[in-house]
Amino acid sequence: MAEFNAMDTAAFKGVWVFCEQREGQIQTISYQLLSEGRKLANDLGVELCGVVMGSELNEDYIKALGGYGADRVYYIDSPLLKDYTTDGYAKVLCDLVMDKKPEIVLIGATNLGRDLGPRCAARLHTGLTADCTHLDVDVEKYKNFLRTTSNIDVDNTKFEENTNLKMTRPAFGGHLMATIICPRFRPQMSTVRPGVMQTQPYDEAGAAKVVIEKVTPALTADDIHVEILDIKKSAKKMVDLIGADVVVSVGRGISSDVEKGIALAEELAGVLGGVVGASRAVTDEGWLSSDHQVGQTGKTVHPRIYVALGISGAIQHVAGMQDSETIIAVNKNESAPIFDVATYGIVGDLFKVVPELIKEIRAIKAAQ
């Protein structure tokens, strides 16, 4: 293995994505990160590599990673990697990073990724930025991003010209957005929430030409200090916000009659064929469970229609739904920030407006 020095930044090249699999199935977050990694790799003029670990995985699944942008896939195959363990996965990933020296490593901010990422960053003596919502290496692209998402006077601000990874994430409870760089150490590591990055269309040609490099890890049972005896899954009904075509979300505006507000949202979602979401204020109060939460500390959604009922439009919430195709906002406060991103805005009491919306939608459906 080549000598590893995290401060020798010039020795590192390439963009890597850790491609998570569970029970042999590649997780959707892997495709999202490959799509984003492809953009970064193109800007840097380097190779995009996927890294997948497991045991006797279906090779078609591995080839499919090329369809989402990977030039090369490192497939680490071992019976010891069939199920995730912190010890096993961290050792294998760190060994590969030390050998190949990528400059950027992206990991999904799933339960597994949140465990693996920090462990690897500590072993590699580098930094990790968690829960990123935007990534850039090109300074001009980063400036354009700031022009639409911040109050910074971009044209009169001096920016250092470099290709450091600019990792943007919510800070101070989602009230601010911070951009973090790791200029002195490599690799630059980031975890990204599922649903934040958009998946590019699948490319058959990319899948056909991807290079699969099978790696035999230097891993023994003695390296793993936890034995998995059994995996048990508890059945819990959770709302599928990320996959929904229509999301009707409620905010603090329902506080005068919480039960009625939620009931109206459920009824509106029902006639539109959608699901109910919520702002952080609603889940913090316990009015709806956390799986309903939309925003940087919840889920990022891209539905065809997003309806915001009684939601003021705090930056952490807006960042989680602003890419919806059509946004309809209902709020009593005509100055609410939510109207700045809304396609259509209705200034009024949601308890009066929503029943009328439901009535009109039902009438239109009945006439069809």
VOPAGU-2260 file (C-alpha; in pm, 1 decimal, decimal comma):
REM VOPAGU-2260
SITE   aa  ch    i         X         Y         Z
SITE  MET   A    0       0,0       0,0       0,0
SITE  ALA   A    1     129,3     346,0     -90,7
SITE  GLU   A    2     233,7     579,5     188,0
SITE  PHE   A    3     -61,0     783,8     310,8
SITE  ASN   A    4     -33,5    1147,3     415,2
SITE  ALA   A    5    -365,0    1333,0     443,4
SITE  MET   A    6    -183,9    1668,2     411,6
SITE  ASP   A    7     -24,2    1583,4      76,3
SITE  THR   A    8    -321,7    1725,8    -111,9
SITE  ALA   A    9    -153,4    1707,8    -452,1
SITE  ALA   A   10    -138,0    1326,5    -429,2
SITE  PHE   A   11    -517,3    1289,3    -425,1
SITE  LYS   A   12    -730,6    1269,2    -737,0
SITE  GLY   A   13   -1080,9    1151,1    -824,1
SITE  VAL   A   14   -1434,7    1158,4    -685,8
SITE  TRP   A   15   -1572,9     858,5    -496,4
SITE  VAL   A   16   -1924,6     767,5    -391,0
SITE  PHE   A   17   -1987,0     503,9    -125,7
SITE  CYS   A   18   -2275,3     302,4    -274,2
SITE  GLU   A   19   -2482,0     158,3       6,6
SITE  GLN   A   20   -2647,3    -182,3     -29,6
SITE  ARG   A   21   -2879,5    -362,7     206,8
SITE  GLU   A   22   -2966,4    -726,7     164,2
SITE  GLY   A   23   -2805,8    -713,7    -179,8
SITE  GLN   A   24   -3012,9    -417,4    -299,8
SITE  ILE   A   25   -2839,0     -92,9    -395,0
SITE  GLN   A   26   -3005,2     195,7    -210,7
SITE  THR   A   27   -3154,0     491,2    -401,4
SITE  ILE   A   28   -2925,6     739,7    -225,3
SITE  SER   A   29   -2634,7     579,6    -415,0
SITE  TYR   A   30   -2782,4     683,0    -750,7
SITE  GLN   A   31   -2846,8    1035,0    -624,0
SITE  LEU   A   32   -2486,8    1073,5    -506,6
SITE  LEU   A   33   -2344,8     929,4    -827,3
SITE  SER   A   34   -2547,9    1183,1   -1025,0
SITE  GLU   A   35   -2406,8    1466,1    -814,0
SITE  GLY   A   36   -2059,2    1313,4    -814,3
SITE  ARG   A   37   -2068,3    1306,3   -1194,5
SITE  LYS   A   38   -2104,9    1686,0   -1201,8
SITE  LEU   A   39   -1813,0    1732,5    -962,2
SITE  ALA   A   40   -1594,7    1487,7   -1154,4
SITE  ASN   A   41   -1673,6    1667,3   -1482,0
SITE  ASP   A   42   -1580,0    2004,7   -1331,7
SITE  LEU   A   43   -1252,1    1860,8   -1202,4
SITE  GLY   A   44   -1180,1    1655,2   -1512,7
SITE  VAL   A   45   -1133,4    1337,6   -1309,0
SITE  GLU   A   46   -1277,7     986,0   -1279,6
SITE  LEU   A   47   -1594,0     911,4   -1082,5
SITE  CYS   A   48   -1576,6     586,2    -887,4
SITE  GLY   A   49   -1841,6     399,0    -695,3
SITE  VAL   A   50   -1743,7     183,8    -397,9
SITE  VAL   A   51   -1974,6    -103,1    -304,9
SITE  MET   A   52   -1922,4    -368,9     -38,3
SITE  GLY   A   53   -2106,5    -694,5      14,6
SITE  SER   A   54   -2103,8   -1064,2     -53,3
SITE  GLU   A   55   -2198,5   -1226,7    -384,8
SITE  LEU   A   56   -2389,2    -922,0    -509,3
SITE  ASN   A   57   -2575,8    -936,1    -838,8
SITE  GLU   A   58   -2332,0    -804,7   -1101,5
SITE  ASP   A   59   -2616,1    -637,9   -1293,0
SITE  TYR   A   60   -2676,9    -415,3    -990,2
SITE  ILE   A   61   -2309,8    -319,4    -985,9
SITE  LYS   A   62   -2305,4    -244,2   -1360,4
SITE  ALA   A   63   -2612,6     -26,4   -1313,6
SITE  LEU   A   64   -2399,3     216,1   -1111,6
SITE  GLY   A   65   -2234,5     308,7   -1441,4
SITE  GLY   A   66   -2574,8     403,6   -1575,0
SITE  TYR   A   67   -2590,4     677,1   -1312,8
SITE  GLY   A   68   -2247,4     818,7   -1386,0
SITE  ALA   A   69   -1972,7     595,2   -1245,2
SITE  ASP   A   70   -1667,3     541,5   -1467,9
SITE  ARG   A   71   -1535,4     270,0   -1238,6
SITE  VAL   A   72   -1676,1      62,2    -953,6
SITE  TYR   A   73   -1463,9     -89,6    -680,5
SITE  TYR   A   74   -1650,1    -400,8    -567,6
SITE  ILE   A   75   -1520,8    -535,4    -238,0
SITE  ASP   A   76   -1653,7    -888,3    -200,3
SITE  SER   A   77   -1630,7   -1082,5     125,8
SITE  PRO   A   78   -1866,7   -1291,6     339,2
SITE  LEU   A   79   -1759,8   -1065,1     628,7
SITE  LEU   A   80   -1917,5    -768,8     446,5
SITE  LYS   A   81   -2256,1    -929,1     383,1
SITE  ASP   A   82   -2408,9    -733,1     671,5
SITE  TYR   A   83   -2290,7    -391,4     782,0
SITE  THR   A   84   -2054,1    -365,3    1075,7
SITE  THR   A   85   -1872,4     -47,3    1170,9
SITE  ASP   A   86   -1540,4    -227,2    1217,6
SITE  GLY   A   87   -1549,4    -418,8     891,1
SITE  TYR   A   88   -1676,6    -146,5     659,3
SITE  ALA   A   89   -1460,4     128,2     812,3
SITE  LYS   A   90   -1141,0     -77,8     781,1
SITE  VAL   A   91   -1206,3    -178,5     421,8
SITE  LEU   A   92   -1305,0     171,1     306,2
SITE  CYS   A   93   -1010,4     336,2     482,1
SITE  ASP   A   94    -767,2      79,3     339,2
SITE  LEU   A   95    -895,0     150,3     -12,0
SITE  VAL   A   96    -881,0     528,2      35,0
SITE  MET   A   97    -524,8     506,4     165,1
SITE  ASP   A   98    -426,0     300,3    -137,7
SITE  LYS   A   99    -605,5     490,1    -416,6
SITE  LYS   A  100    -616,9     843,0    -266,9
SITE  PRO   A  101    -942,9    1002,4    -391,2
SITE  GLU   A  102    -980,0    1376,3    -335,5
SITE  ILE   A  103   -1354,4    1363,7    -259,8
SITE  VAL   A  104   -1562,8    1094,9     -87,9
SITE  LEU   A  105   -1943,9    1124,6     -72,4
SITE  ILE   A  106   -2154,3     911,7     162,5
SITE  GLY   A  107   -2531,6     904,3     211,5
SITE  ALA   A  108   -2655,2    1047,5     542,4
SITE  THR   A  109   -2849,1     730,0     620,0
SITE  ASN   A  110   -2826,1     550,3     954,4
SITE  LEU   A  111   -2542,9     344,9     806,2
SITE  GLY   A  112   -2365,4     642,4     647,3
SITE  ARG   A  113   -2389,3     853,9     961,3
SITE  ASP   A  114   -2205,0     578,5    1143,9
SITE  LEU   A  115   -1945,9     502,3     875,1
SITE  GLY   A  116   -1852,7     854,4     761,1
SITE  PRO   A  117   -1724,2    1002,4    1088,5
SITE  ARG   A  118   -1536,0     684,0    1176,8
SITE  CYS   A  119   -1350,3     689,2     845,0
SITE  ALA   A  120   -1280,1    1063,0     860,0
SITE  ALA   A  121   -1120,9    1022,7    1203,5
SITE  ARG   A  122    -902,6     732,5    1089,1
SITE  LEU   A  123    -793,7     920,4     778,4
SITE  HIS   A  124    -718,8    1238,7     976,3
SITE  THR   A  125    -942,1    1453,2     757,9
SITE  GLY   A  126   -1263,5    1650,2     795,6
SITE  LEU   A  127   -1624,1    1556,3     725,1
SITE  THR   A  128   -1918,2    1789,3     666,1
SITE  ALA   A  129   -2248,7    1626,4     758,5
SITE  ASP   A  130   -2595,2    1671,4     606,0
SITE  CYS   A  131   -2486,0    1874,0     303,0
SITE  THR   A  132   -2749,4    2018,4      74,6
SITE  HIS   A  133   -2526,6    2163,4    -197,7
SITE  LEU   A  134   -2180,9    2078,5    -332,7
SITE  ASP   A  135   -1955,3    2274,7    -568,6
SITE  VAL   A  136   -1593,5    2271,1    -680,2
SITE  ASP   A  137   -1626,0    2536,3    -952,3
SITE  VAL   A  138   -1612,3    2889,5    -807,8
SITE  GLU   A  139   -1837,1    3044,5   -1073,5
SITE  LYS   A  140   -2105,2    2780,1   -1016,5
SITE  TYR   A  141   -2077,6    2842,1    -644,3
SITE  LYS   A  142   -2126,1    3216,6    -701,3
SITE  ASN   A  143   -2438,2    3150,0    -908,0
SITE  PHE   A  144   -2568,9    2930,2    -627,3
SITE  LEU   A  145   -2514,1    3212,2    -375,7
SITE  ARG   A  146   -2690,3    3464,4    -600,8
SITE  THR   A  147   -3015,3    3270,4    -573,6
SITE  THR   A  148   -2992,4    3143,0    -216,2
SITE  SER   A  149   -2826,3    3416,3      -9,2
SITE  ASN   A  150   -2814,4    3788,7      58,0
SITE  ILE   A  151   -2440,1    3807,4     -13,3
SITE  ASP   A  152   -2328,9    4077,6    -256,8
SITE  VAL   A  153   -2154,1    3818,8    -472,0
SITE  ASP   A  154   -2026,9    4059,4    -738,9
SITE  ASN   A  155   -1848,7    4276,6    -481,6
SITE  THR   A  156   -1712,5    3991,1    -272,6
SITE  LYS   A  157   -1367,6    3844,0    -334,4
SITE  PHE   A  158   -1358,1    3465,6    -372,5
SITE  GLU   A  159   -1041,8    3259,5    -364,4
SITE  GLU   A  160    -997,7    3071,2    -691,1
SITE  ASN   A  161    -949,5    2700,9    -611,4
SITE  THR   A  162   -1113,3    2362,2    -657,9
SITE  ASN   A  163   -1174,1    2288,4    -291,1
SITE  LEU   A  164   -1508,9    2118,6    -233,4
SITE  LYS   A  165   -1755,3    2379,3    -110,1
SITE  MET   A  166   -1993,8    2191,7     117,0
SITE  THR   A  167   -2310,9    2380,9     211,9
SITE  ARG   A  168   -2526,5    2267,6     501,0
SITE  PRO   A  169   -2779,8    2414,4     748,2
SITE  ALA   A  170   -2641,0    2555,4    1071,9
SITE  PHE   A  171   -2781,5    2694,3    1397,8
SITE  GLY   A  172   -3089,3    2475,7    1388,0
SITE  GLY   A  173   -3150,5    2543,8    1019,9
SITE  HIS   A  174   -3171,4    2922,5    1056,3
SITE  LEU   A  175   -2850,8    2978,7     858,3
SITE  MET   A  176   -2674,4    2803,7     573,1
SITE  ALA   A  177   -2298,3    2757,0     612,3
SITE  THR   A  178   -2041,6    2660,2     350,2
SITE  ILE   A  179   -1749,4    2456,9     481,2
SITE  ILE   A  180   -1420,9    2371,7     309,8
SITE  CYS   A  181   -1140,0    2134,1     399,0
SITE  PRO   A  182    -836,0    2293,1     228,7
SITE  ARG   A  183    -550,7    2127,1     418,8
SITE  PHE   A  184    -648,1    1759,9     424,3
SITE  ARG   A  185    -767,3    1494,2     184,2
SITE  PRO   A  186    -996,9    1332,8     107,9
SITE  GLN   A  187   -1270,5    1592,6     143,4
SITE  MET   A  188   -1563,0    1401,2     291,4
SITE  SER   A  189   -1932,0    1481,3     295,2
SITE  THR   A  190   -2255,0    1308,7     390,3
SITE  VAL   A  191   -2571,9    1402,6     199,5
SITE  ARG   A  192   -2931,3    1341,6     302,2
SITE  PRO   A  193   -3144,2    1112,1      84,5
SITE  GLY   A  194   -3365,0    1309,3    -152,8
SITE  VAL   A  195   -3149,6    1623,8    -159,6
SITE  MET   A  196   -2968,8    1551,9    -487,8
SITE  GLN   A  197   -3163,7    1471,9    -803,8
SITE  THR   A  198   -3097,8    1143,9    -984,7
SITE  GLN   A  199   -2991,7    1177,4   -1347,7
SITE  PRO   A  200   -3167,6     965,5   -1614,1
SITE  TYR   A  201   -3031,1     612,9   -1642,8
SITE  ASP   A  202   -2779,5     572,5   -1926,6
SITE  GLU   A  203   -2751,0     224,7   -2080,6
SITE  ALA   A  204   -2425,5     318,7   -2253,7
SITE  GLY   A  205   -2272,0     419,1   -1920,6
SITE  ALA   A  206   -2372,5      88,0   -1765,7
SITE  ALA   A  207   -2221,5    -101,7   -2059,7
SITE  LYS   A  208   -1880,4      65,6   -2041,0
SITE  VAL   A  209   -1832,2      95,8   -1662,6
SITE  VAL   A  210   -1514,1     -74,5   -1535,7
SITE  ILE   A  211   -1576,5    -310,6   -1244,0
SITE  GLU   A  212   -1266,1    -367,8   -1036,1
SITE  LYS   A  213   -1307,5    -648,0    -786,0
SITE  VAL   A  214   -1109,5    -596,2    -466,4
SITE  THR   A  215   -1015,9    -864,3    -215,4
SITE  PRO   A  216   -1003,7    -692,3     125,2
SITE  ALA   A  217    -741,7    -753,0     392,7
SITE  LEU   A  218   -1015,6    -836,3     640,9
SITE  THR   A  219   -1045,5   -1117,7     894,1
SITE  ALA   A  220   -1303,9   -1205,3    1155,9
SITE  ASP   A  221   -1061,4   -1075,4    1419,8
SITE  ASP   A  222   -1097,1    -724,8    1273,0
SITE  ILE   A  223   -1468,2    -723,0    1354,0
SITE  HIS   A  224   -1550,9    -695,9    1722,9
SITE  VAL   A  225   -1927,2    -731,4    1691,3
SITE  GLU   A  226   -2107,0   -1046,6    1582,5
SITE  ILE   A  227   -2444,6   -1008,9    1413,5
SITE  LEU   A  228   -2667,8   -1289,9    1533,8
SITE  ASP   A  229   -2993,1   -1180,5    1377,3
SITE  ILE   A  230   -3155,1    -882,6    1204,0
SITE  LYS   A  231   -3512,2    -807,0    1301,5
SITE  LYS   A  232   -3724,3    -542,7    1135,2
SITE  SER   A  233   -4015,0    -377,4    1309,3
SITE  ALA   A  234   -4312,6    -298,1    1089,5
SITE  LYS   A  235   -4396,4      70,6    1114,3
SITE  LYS   A  236   -4624,4     262,6     883,5
SITE  MET   A  237   -4440,0     572,9     767,9
SITE  VAL   A  238   -4537,4     837,5     517,7
SITE  ASP   A  239   -4347,3     829,3     186,7
SITE  LEU   A  240   -4274,8    1197,4     135,1
SITE  ILE   A  241   -3983,3    1154,3    -103,6
SITE  GLY   A  242   -4177,8     942,5    -351,2
SITE  ALA   A  243   -4502,3    1141,6    -333,0
SITE  ASP   A  244   -4639,8    1327,6    -635,4
SITE  VAL   A  245   -4836,5    1567,4    -413,0
SITE  VAL   A  246   -4744,5    1685,9     -62,0
SITE  VAL   A  247   -4976,5    1892,2     157,9
SITE  SER   A  248   -4779,7    2030,1     453,8
SITE  VAL   A  249   -4900,9    2206,8     766,4
SITE  GLY   A  250   -4717,6    2454,4     986,7
SITE  ARG   A  251   -4764,2    2647,7    1306,8
SITE  GLY   A  252   -5068,1    2814,3    1148,1
SITE  ILE   A  253   -5282,8    2518,4    1258,6
SITE  SER   A  254   -5210,5    2589,3    1628,3
SITE  SER   A  255   -5555,3    2738,8    1698,4
SITE  ASP   A  256   -5715,7    2400,2    1623,0
SITE  VAL   A  257   -5450,6    2134,8    1562,2
SITE  GLU   A  258   -5683,7    1839,0    1509,7
SITE  LYS   A  259   -5898,7    2026,5    1259,5
SITE  GLY   A  260   -5592,4    2160,7    1078,4
SITE  ILE   A  261   -5443,7    1814,7    1035,4
SITE  ALA   A  262   -5781,6    1674,2     932,3
SITE  LEU   A  263   -5815,3    1940,8     662,8
SITE  ALA   A  264   -5464,5    1866,6     535,8
SITE  GLU   A  265   -5543,8    1495,1     522,0
SITE  GLU   A  266   -5869,1    1562,6     337,0
SITE  LEU   A  267   -5697,5    1792,5      85,3
SITE  ALA   A  268   -5417,2    1542,9      35,8
SITE  GLY   A  269   -5679,4    1274,3     -15,5
SITE  VAL   A  270   -5860,5    1455,3    -297,5
SITE  LEU   A  271   -5528,6    1542,1    -463,2
SITE  GLY   A  272   -5391,7    1189,8    -426,7
SITE  GLY   A  273   -5104,9    1300,7    -202,5
SITE  VAL   A  274   -4959,6    1270,7     147,7
SITE  VAL   A  275   -4935,9    1500,4     449,5
SITE  GLY   A  276   -4610,9    1672,0     541,4
SITE  ALA   A  277   -4520,6    1913,2     819,2
SITE  SER   A  278   -4283,8    2189,2     920,8
SITE  ARG   A  279   -4034,6    2140,6    1202,2
SITE  ALA   A  280   -4254,3    2340,7    1440,2
SITE  VAL   A  281   -4534,4    2086,3    1396,8
SITE  THR   A  282   -4316,3    1781,8    1462,6
SITE  ASP   A  283   -4136,6    1953,7    1753,1
SITE  GLU   A  284   -4476,9    2007,2    1916,8
SITE  GLY   A  285   -4561,6    1641,1    1861,5
SITE  TRP   A  286   -4866,7    1719,9    1646,8
SITE  LEU   A  287   -4731,9    1488,7    1373,5
SITE  SER   A  288   -4453,2    1231,1    1383,9
SITE  SER   A  289   -4103,5    1313,5    1255,1
SITE  ASP   A  290   -4144,6    1106,0     936,7
SITE  HIS   A  291   -4380,8    1383,2     814,7
SITE  GLN   A  292   -4118,0    1656,6     847,7
SITE  VAL   A  293   -4005,5    1846,5     537,7
SITE  GLY   A  294   -3689,1    2056,9     550,4
SITE  GLN   A  295   -3317,1    2041,6     611,1
SITE  THR   A  296   -3370,2    1864,3     942,1
SITE  GLY   A  297   -3640,8    1647,7     782,7
SITE  LYS   A  298   -3683,4    1524,3     426,1
SITE  THR   A  299   -3615,9    1699,8      98,7
SITE  VAL   A  300   -3900,9    1657,8    -150,3
SITE  HIS   A  301   -3953,5    1730,5    -521,1
SITE  PRO   A  302   -4327,2    1668,7    -579,6
SITE  ARG   A  303   -4533,6    1787,1    -874,6
SITE  ILE   A  304   -4750,4    1989,3    -633,0
SITE  TYR   A  305   -4650,9    2116,6    -288,2
SITE  VAL   A  306   -4917,1    2285,0     -73,9
SITE  ALA   A  307   -4796,7    2483,5     229,4
SITE  LEU   A  308   -5072,5    2552,0     483,2
SITE  GLY   A  309   -4990,3    2795,6     761,5
SITE  ILE   A  310   -4614,8    2765,4     700,6
SITE  SER   A  311   -4418,2    3089,7     732,6
SITE  GLY   A  312   -4130,1    2975,4     510,7
SITE  ALA   A  313   -3822,1    2951,0     733,1
SITE  ILE   A  314   -3505,0    2887,5     534,1
SITE  GLN   A  315   -3461,5    2533,0     666,8
SITE  HIS   A  316   -3811,8    2439,0     550,3
SITE  VAL   A  317   -3789,8    2614,0     212,5
SITE  ALA   A  318   -3460,8    2442,1     131,1
SITE  GLY   A  319   -3641,4    2109,7     163,6
SITE  MET   A  320   -3923,6    2185,3     -83,6
SITE  GLN   A  321   -3822,0    2476,9    -307,2
SITE  ASP   A  322   -3755,1    2249,5    -606,3
SITE  SER   A  323   -4118,3    2134,3    -621,8
SITE  GLU   A  324   -4273,6    2187,5    -966,3
SITE  THR   A  325   -4569,0    2390,6    -835,9
SITE  ILE   A  326   -4589,1    2547,4    -487,4
SITE  ILE   A  327   -4920,6    2668,9    -346,9
SITE  ALA   A  328   -4903,8    2864,9     -19,7
SITE  VAL   A  329   -5187,8    2961,4     214,4
SITE  ASN   A  330   -5100,6    3203,3     496,2
SITE  LYS   A  331   -5271,5    3486,8     681,6
SITE  ASN   A  332   -4952,2    3693,9     679,6
SITE  GLU   A  333   -4909,6    3853,3     336,6
SITE  SER   A  334   -4539,6    3916,7     418,0
SITE  ALA   A  335   -4462,8    3551,8     497,8
SITE  PRO   A  336   -4138,2    3439,9     325,3
SITE  ILE   A  337   -4316,7    3133,7     185,8
SITE  PHE   A  338   -4476,7    3360,4     -76,4
SITE  ASP   A  339   -4129,6    3438,2    -216,0
SITE  VAL   A  340   -4097,6    3080,8    -344,1
SITE  ALA   A  341   -4465,8    3009,0    -409,8
SITE  THR   A  342   -4601,5    2966,1    -760,6
SITE  TYR   A  343   -4945,6    3062,9    -630,2
SITE  GLY   A  344   -5015,0    3240,1    -301,2
SITE  ILE   A  345   -5343,0    3277,4    -111,7
SITE  VAL   A  346   -5353,9    3530,4     171,8
SITE  GLY   A  347   -5618,1    3404,4     409,5
SITE  ASP   A  348   -5717,0    3179,5     699,2
SITE  LEU   A  349   -5639,3    2818,5     607,7
SITE  PHE   A  350   -5943,5    2701,7     805,2
SITE  LYS   A  351   -6162,3    2898,6     560,9
SITE  VAL   A  352   -5955,0    2859,5     244,6
SITE  VAL   A  353   -5888,8    2483,8     251,7
SITE  PRO   A  354   -6256,2    2372,7     271,0
SITE  GLU   A  355   -6323,6    2589,8     -35,8
SITE  LEU   A  356   -6027,0    2435,3    -218,8
SITE  ILE   A  357   -6151,6    2086,2    -137,7
SITE  LYS   A  358   -6502,9    2177,5    -252,8
SITE  GLU   A  359   -6378,4    2314,7    -586,4
SITE  ILE   A  360   -6143,9    2022,6    -653,1
SITE  ARG   A  361   -6423,5    1772,7    -589,9
SITE  ALA   A  362   -6653,8    1967,5    -819,4
SITE  ILE   A  363   -6395,1    1964,7   -1099,1
SITE  LYS   A  364   -6339,7    1591,7   -1056,0
SITE  ALA   A  365   -6713,4    1524,4   -1057,8
SITE  ALA   A  366   -6750,7    1715,7   -1384,6
SITE  GLN   A  367   -6479,6    1516,1   -1562,5
